[in-house]
Amino acid sequence: MARIHSHRRGKSHSTRPASKRMPSWVTLQPEEIVSNVTKLSKEGLGPSHIGLALRDELAIPQVKTIVGKGIKEILAENKLRPALPEDLARLVERAAKLRNHLSAHHADRKNVRSLELLEAKIHRLSKYYKSTSELPTDWKYSAVVAQLA
């Protein structure tokens, strides 16, 4: 699939483990994995970084095959889910950095265009999250929201 704002193609998805059954080498119980997920979340890691940490440090290829729930579901049950979805929060953070850059460098026209494209992505993604009820329907992106992130 092609990228939205460029003429290149990119990877459409990452490679998942071949089997959906629990691997034989995993020695941790589901309760221990849930406690590790909550501990890593309290340390400030987002869901994707939690998955990477579990994969790299504890050799857990996929939490859902062992626990039966995804990382976001575990965080929601323990009331640790972030206010904004992770990908939207990262885009808002990038937009804030870009606005800060443009306040110092007014003539940087290339990055003015980059900011426009980035904000278009934010609006599209927020529309999706509103339709799936992950964001409140009255949530609206603005530069003030980006400064708070």
N, C-alpha and C positions, 0 to 999 in steps of 0.2 A: 504494500500500500504506500502511496506517495505521502510526503509530508504536506502539511497544510500551506505553509508560507514559503516554500522553496521548491525547486524543480528536481529535488533528489528523492531517492527512495530510501527507506530505512527498514529496520527490523520491525515486523508487525507484532511480535511477541517473544517472550523468553521461552526457553526449553524447560518443560516440566519433567519431574521424574516419571519414568515409564509406568510404574505400577502404582495403583491407588491403595494398596495394602500397606500395613505398617511394616517397615523394614526390620529384618531380624537383628541387626546390629544395634538398634536403639534400645538402651537399657532403662531409660527414664520412664516413670509412670506418668499418665496424663496430668495428675495433680501437681507433680513436680514441674512439668512444662508450664502449666498455668501460673504457678508461683514465679517461675523464671520470667514469663511474659510480663506479669504485673511489676516485678522488681525492675526489669529493664525500662518499662514505661515510666516508673517513678524516677528513674535516673535521667529522664528527659529524651529518650529515644522515641522516634515515630514508628509506626507499624512496619514500614519497609526495613528500617534499620534493626528492628527487633528480629525480623525474619532472618536477616543476614547474620546477626550475632548468634542466633540459635544454630544456624547452618554451620558457621565457621567454628564456634567454640564448643558446641555440644553435639555436633554431627546429626542434627535433626533436619532431614531434607524438606519436610513439609508438616506444619503443625496440624493442618486439617485432617490428615490421614491418621494421626495418632489420637488427637483429642476429640475430633469430630466437629470442631468449630474452628473458624478462622481467627486470626489475631485480632481483627477489628471487633468480632463478636465477643471475644474474651475481654477486651478492653471495655466494651459497652456494658457487659455484665458487672464488671468491677468498678464502674463509673469513672474510668480513666480515659475515655475516648476524647480526643481533642475537639475543640469547638468547630474548627474548620477541617475539612478533609485534607489529608496530607499534600496531595498534588496541588490543590487550590491554594493552600497556605504557602507553598514554595513559589508559586507564580506571583502571589501578592507580595511576597518578600522581594522577589526579583524586580517587580515593578517599583517598589519603594526605593531600592538601590539605584535603579535607572532614573527615577525622578530626582533623587539626590544628585546624581551625576549631572543631569541636565540643568539643574539649578546653578551649578558652577560653570558649565560649558554650554552656553546658549546656542552657539553656532554648530553644534554637533548634529547635523541634519540626519545622518544615518541612524543615530540612536533615537531621534524623535520618531522615525518610522518604526524602529524596533519596539518602542514603547506602545505605539498604536497597535502593532500586531500582537504584542503581549497582552494588552488590555482586551483585545478581541477574543483571545483565548480564554481569558478570565471570565468574560461575559458568557461565552459558550459553555464553559464548564460549570459556572454557577447556575445557568439555566438547567443543565442536566441534573445537578444536585438538588435543585428545587423540585424538579419533577419526580425524583426518587425519594423525596422527603428527608434528605440528609442535611439540608440547609432550610432554615425557616423561609417561608415564601416572601417575607418582607425584607430579607437580606439584600443589600445592594452594595456593589463595589464602588468605591470612590477613592480619591487620593488620600483622604483622611483615614480610611480603613487601612490603606497600604502603609501609612505612617505609624499606625498602632501595631502593626504586625512585627 
